[in-house]
Amino acid sequence: MPAPRRSRARIHARHPCVLALLWPVVAGAQQPIGLQTTEPLELDPVADELSTHDWGLRLGLLGAVGPDFEGASTYEADPVPLLRVSWKNRVVFRGRSLDLNAVLVDGLRAGPMVKTRAGRRDSRAAYLRGLGDVDRAFEAGGFVRFKRGPFALRVNALQDFAGAHGGCLVETSAQLRLPLDEPRFSLTVSSTWVDDDYNNAYFGVDAVQARRSGLRRFDADGGFKDVGVALGTRVELSPHWSAVMTMSYRRLLGDTADSPIVANHGDADQFYGAVGALWEY
């Protein structure tokens, strides 16, 4: 299977609006493997801590392993570039998402956000041929994050506005920082709820697709799509350099797991891993 093409993008940003305008270009340039492009970075124990500078910058490169696409039973390894830029802790860009912290008080953050989500080519596997491509999604919505001591809870509510899957979803994650100064560890539990439109775009098979692909017809209803658990660790190597490692497991649920794409040819058990280095200011 040929490796996905990758392109490079360089940003010269002096104002957060530039990041907002260039975000779709940069996000589209980051071709994901099965896992969402910068997901390993979000499992870093200090991924979402506030910066002490007006401008915060984090760059990194991970070697990551994940499914070819969500629900696949085959895996691939790829380098995953990481980028996180923040401006006065109000605007936070994470490579595949852009948050505006309209509320930023005493452990509470909330505001609007936009996010990109990987598509899927029907050439990724023989049994996908005839299903057609699912385009990269661009989603908009809002988030709420609450942190108290070592515990943080975040909820994202998003709606596709580019017509890729046409649906909405709610992502929930709870992270616990383990009481160790070095190395730092975090344990994260997460789940995703999706509507009918989302689930049918990725896991449904209509009459035409069934005839072309040979898969049985399947109408994927909405509901909880997955539940997962992840462990992230970070070791400080110098004031600016850190080594990070993440491991996660996700179980597909409901009609997502029952889809012939997963039940007949794929796997409802999804594993991810990554290791690499970060530089930050």
Secondary structure, 3 states (H helix, E strand, C coil): CCCCCCCCCCCCCCCHHHHHHHHHHHHHHCCCCCCCCCHHHHCCCCCCCCCCCCEEEEEEEEEEEEECCCCCCCEEEEEEEEEEEEECCCEEECCCEEEECCEEECCEEEEEEEEEECCECCCCCHHHCCCCCECCEEEEEEEEEEEECCEEEEEEEEEECCCCCCCEEEEEEEEEECCCCCCEEEEEEEEEEECHHHHHHHHCECHHHHHHHCCCCECCCCEEEEEEEEEEEEEECCCCEEEEEEEEEEEECHHHHHCHHHHCCCCCEEEEEEEEEEEEC
